[in-house]
Amino acid sequence: MERKKCEECKGKVVKKYVEFTMYGISLGKFPAEVCTSCGEKVFDEKTSEKIDKIAKQKGLCGLAKK
């Protein structure tokens, strides 16, 4: 389902590619719905799974626990 308004601030949401970083390491650019007011980014489930896979390949998963 495509969002029209941000749940956080009720701002306008647009689709665009954004860079995703974890612990200061870029995992690439991915499609997201981004609020033009507050900047909140929402990724769909398929994109989130792809980001998780890349993070695991780079050994970034679980670093917060250490």
C-alpha positions as CSV (number, residue, x, y, z in Angstrom):
1,M,0.0,0.0,0.0
2,E,1.4,3.4,-1.0
3,R,1.4,6.0,1.6
4,K,0.2,9.6,0.8
5,K,0.9,11.2,4.2
6,C,3.5,10.6,6.8
7,E,2.3,8.9,10.0
8,E,4.7,11.0,12.1
9,C,4.0,14.6,10.9
10,K,1.2,14.3,8.3
11,G,3.7,15.7,5.6
12,K,3.6,14.7,2.0
13,V,5.3,11.4,1.1
14,V,7.2,10.8,-2.2
15,K,9.0,7.8,-3.7
16,K,12.8,8.1,-4.2
17,Y,16.0,6.3,-3.9
18,V,17.9,6.9,-0.7
19,E,21.3,5.8,0.7
20,F,21.1,3.4,3.6
21,T,23.9,3.3,6.1
22,M,24.5,1.0,9.1
23,Y,27.2,1.9,11.6
24,G,28.6,4.5,9.2
25,I,28.9,1.9,6.3
26,S,26.9,2.5,3.1
27,L,24.9,-0.5,2.0
28,G,23.7,1.2,-1.2
29,K,20.8,3.2,-2.5
30,F,17.3,1.7,-2.2
31,P,13.7,2.7,-3.1
32,A,11.8,4.3,-0.2
33,E,8.8,6.4,0.6
34,V,10.2,9.6,2.1
35,C,8.4,12.4,4.0
36,T,9.2,15.8,2.5
37,S,8.6,17.5,5.9
38,C,10.4,15.4,8.5
39,G,12.5,13.1,6.3
40,E,11.2,9.8,7.7
41,K,12.0,6.9,5.3
42,V,10.0,3.8,4.9
43,F,11.2,0.7,3.0
44,D,8.9,-2.0,1.7
45,E,9.3,-5.6,3.0
46,K,11.2,-6.8,-0.1
47,T,13.7,-3.9,0.1
48,S,14.1,-4.4,3.9
49,E,15.0,-8.1,3.3
50,K,17.5,-7.1,0.6
51,I,19.1,-4.6,3.1
52,D,19.2,-7.3,5.8
53,K,20.9,-9.7,3.4
54,I,23.6,-7.1,2.5
55,A,24.2,-6.2,6.1
56,K,24.7,-9.9,7.0
57,Q,27.1,-10.3,4.1
58,K,29.1,-7.4,5.4
59,G,29.1,-8.8,8.9
60,L,27.1,-5.9,10.3
61,C,24.2,-7.8,11.9
62,G,24.5,-8.1,15.7
63,L,27.2,-5.5,16.1
64,A,24.9,-3.5,18.5
65,K,25.0,-6.4,21.0
66,K,28.8,-6.4,21.2
